[in-house]
Amino acid sequence: MDTSLFGSKSTGHLVDTPNNVKAFVPNALPPELDLASLIVPLQNARDAIAELRGASRRLGNPYILVRPLQRREALTSSAMEGTFTTDDDLLIADAGMDEASDQASIEVRNYLRALSESLRMLQEDGLPICHKVIRTAHDILLSGVGSHRGANRNRGSYKTEQNAIGGVRRGIEHARFVPPPPTETEKCMDQLEAYINRPNRDETPPLIDMALAHYQLEAIHPFSDGNGRVGRMLISLMAVERGLFETPLLYVSPELEGRKDEYIDLMLAVSTNGAWNDWISFFLDIVEDSARSSIQVVDRLISLQASYRERVTLATKAANAVALVDMLFDSPIVRVRDVQDAFGVTYRAARNTIDKLIEQGVLVEVSRLHPTVFIAPEIMKVADRE
């Protein structure tokens, strides 16, 4: 790490490590900010979030939107760390109809499950965003992952060895950034937890807090692996916990992926030069773009559902066929017995209803699984970029 970059405006201090390199320890939040210069991007982001909230109310069940967005987030956040899988494999595994077997699918499935469990801990258990929530997310994230990708590297626990970011293949002395050593990590995370849950937090706009907290977690880099994914998960958790959404609708990884270099450079500039406003302005732009992208997904969902209903109604008089269309917008993957249970019909009647939707191009059969499952690919892909 080039220590000469850390001047008088740095937002932390350098400490020695047993690795004979300097590490950066960020100051506790909050910093002094010039909020006046952030009024425009902050208002733009707020407006986009308000529009997304309104758009989601056009859906009979807002959770119809949540799962496609979460799958896209899981795929993209993992892809930013070099992990790739298909949406089809992820959805089938997530539905509990097949076990993810390849490492990429396991990692992406884990992200989705970690996000879901963290949200459950906030919404059902009533926990604040705290050590327990963050560590639980990390534990699930690395469950069953090969050793080359972080398994058995203190799952659910903070790092015990020095880590570094960028250029580490040539040795830690060549790293672009060296976060706090293990001896400082617990203290740094204590400070972050205290900041997120401080009594007077309503004095700061939630979106500003989210930008600060995300940077701070990335700067601390508390885990041996998985820090980026946990850090991006924190944004979605804070959006719900701070009341921006009743349902978890904000996911930023797809927008960050398209500006990944800028994202990394701006966070480093905060550490070295105290460039808070540049980072926060960027973050607010990402939030605005993410919200507007999700509004487009709402529009596509509504249009697709109307199209399917019309197509199926013209093709068959069977009421259950149209009802199955609506059912697919809750879960775009079904088995024959799911249709039997939903409509109280025989196996043959359920299979006939499914066949009608196959004929109309709504469902396709995945015969490699037993029992056979049927997926609605257009619904599954509704959150994908066009």
HELIX and SHEET records of a PDB file:
HELIX    1   1 THR A    3  LEU A    5  5                                   3    
HELIX    2   2 LEU A   35  LEU A   38  5                                   4    
HELIX    3   3 ILE A   39  SER A   56  1                                  18    
HELIX    4   4 TYR A   63  ALA A   79  1                                  17    
HELIX    5   5 ASP A   87  ASP A   94  1                                   8    
HELIX    6   6 GLN A  103  GLN A  123  1                                  21    
HELIX    7   7 HIS A  131  LEU A  141  1                                  11    
HELIX    8   8 SER A  147  ARG A  149  5                                   3    
HELIX    9   9 VAL A  168  ARG A  170  5                                   3    
HELIX   10  10 ILE A  172  HIS A  174  5                                   3    
HELIX   11  11 PRO A  182  ILE A  196  1                                  15    
HELIX   12  12 ARG A  201  GLU A  203  5                                   3    
HELIX   13  13 PRO A  206  ILE A  220  1                                  15    
HELIX   14  14 ASN A  227  GLU A  241  1                                  15    
HELIX   15  15 SER A  253  GLY A  258  1                                   6    
HELIX   16  16 LYS A  260  ASN A  273  1                                  14    
HELIX   17  17 TRP A  276  ALA A  315  1                                  40    
HELIX   18  18 ALA A  319  LEU A  328  1                                  10    
HELIX   19  19 VAL A  336  PHE A  343  1                                   8    
HELIX   20  20 TYR A  347  GLU A  359  1                                  13    
HELIX   21  21 PRO A  377  MET A  380  1                                   4    
SHEET    1   A 2 GLY A  12  ASP A  16  0                                        
SHEET    2   A 2 LYS A  22  PRO A  26 -1                                        
SHEET    1   B 3 ILE A 333  ARG A 335  0                                        
SHEET    2   B 3 VAL A 373  ILE A 375 -1                                        
SHEET    3   B 3 VAL A 364  VAL A 366 -1                                        
END                                                                             
